[in-house]
């Protein structure tokens, strides 16, 4: 699987449907999983990535599996409609405080769905030359 990359601005419609950009659909497939994140956004995993996550979960001791319950309890299996949209369940929209304007962002092995205003604030604080240089040095780019 190629890296999931890019930054796309879209809107949720009144029914909670969100258009998924064609470039991301190519990487995620027609069925994928959306769940909560440690940040104020949602994470989107392809079926393949989700299956790998499930395999890792099976290998964990039960006490560690319990800590991941929210990740799975809040997860939704999403399928693209004919227009390339998914229906985001209300509980996930509430978690990430998604109202209308959203950013769909590639994050390597998954995508993220952010409230557009929050995403702008994250990028303003993280996408500085100093932070990028420090990251490149840390990862020896």
N, C-alpha and C positions, 0 to 999 in steps of 0.2 A: 504494500500500500504506500502510495506517495504521501508526502507530508501535506497536512491540511493547512493551507495558508490563505491570507487575504483578510480584508476588512470591508464589510458590506453594510450599507445603511438600508434598512427596510422598516415597514410599519406593520403592526398587528392590526387586523381588521376587528370590527365589533364582535365577531364570533370567536376571536382568539386564534385566528389562522395567521400563519406567518409564511411568506414566500422564502424558499431556500434557493439561493443563487445556483445556477447551473454548474459552475465550477465546483461548488461544495457538494452538490448532488452526485457529481462524478466520483468523488472520493468517499462520500458517506453511503451511497447506494440508495435504494428506494425505501428501505426499512431501516430505521436506526433508533437509538435509545437516547432519551433526554432525561437528565437527572440534576439534582442539586450539586453545588460546588462549595468548596471552603471559602470562596469569595462570593460577592453579591451578584452572581450570575448563574447561568445554567450551563451544564456540560452536555455535549452531544457526541455520542460514540457510534461508529459504524457497527453493524451486527458483528463483524469480525473482531473489532476491538472489544466490544462488549463480551463476546465469548471468551476472549483471552482474560479479561477481568474476572469473569466467573471462574475460570480455571485457577487463577491465583487465589480467589476466595476459598475455593474448596481445599486448598493446601494450608490455609491458616487454621490455627487452633480456634476452637469455638469461642473462647473469650475475646479474641480479636475480631471474629466475624460479627459478634454482637455490636461492636463499635461502628460497623459499616451499615447497620440496619437502615438509618435514614437515607443513605444513598440508594438503597433498593426499594424502600417503602415509598419514596417519592418519585421513583423512576416511571417513565412512560414509554411504551413502544409506539413509535410514530411511523406512519406510512404516508408517503407523498400522495396527494390527490392529482388529478389530471392537469391541474394548473401549477404543479410543483410546490404546493403548500402543505404544511402540517398544521394540525390543530393542537395548540399547546394547552394542556389542562390548566384549569384555574389555579390549582394549588402550586403549580410550578411558576405561573405568572406572578402569583402573590409572593412567592419566595424571592424571586429576583426583582420584584417591584416593577414589572413590565407593564406599561400602560399603552403606549402607542408607538413611539419612535424607538427602534432597537438597533443595535449593532451586532452583526454576526461575524465572529472573528475566528480565523484559523489559529490553532494553538499546537501545531505539530501532529500529535496522535489523536486529537479531538478538536471540536469546534466549541466556541462559547457563545452564548446569547446574553447580551448585556442591555440594560436600559441605556439609551444613547447618551444621555447626560452623564451617567456614571462612567461609561466607557471613555468619554472625552476627558473626564477628570483623571482617570487611570493613565491614559496616554500622556496627558500633560505632565504628570508627575514621573512616569517611568521612561518615556521616550526622550530622554535628554542625552546629549553627547557623552556626558560623564557616565551615566548609567550604562549606556550601550558599550562604551569603552571598557568599563569594569567587567561587564558580562563577557565580552569577547576575550578579555584577558583570563578570566576565571575558567572559561571553557576552551582556552587555547586556540582561538580562531585566528 
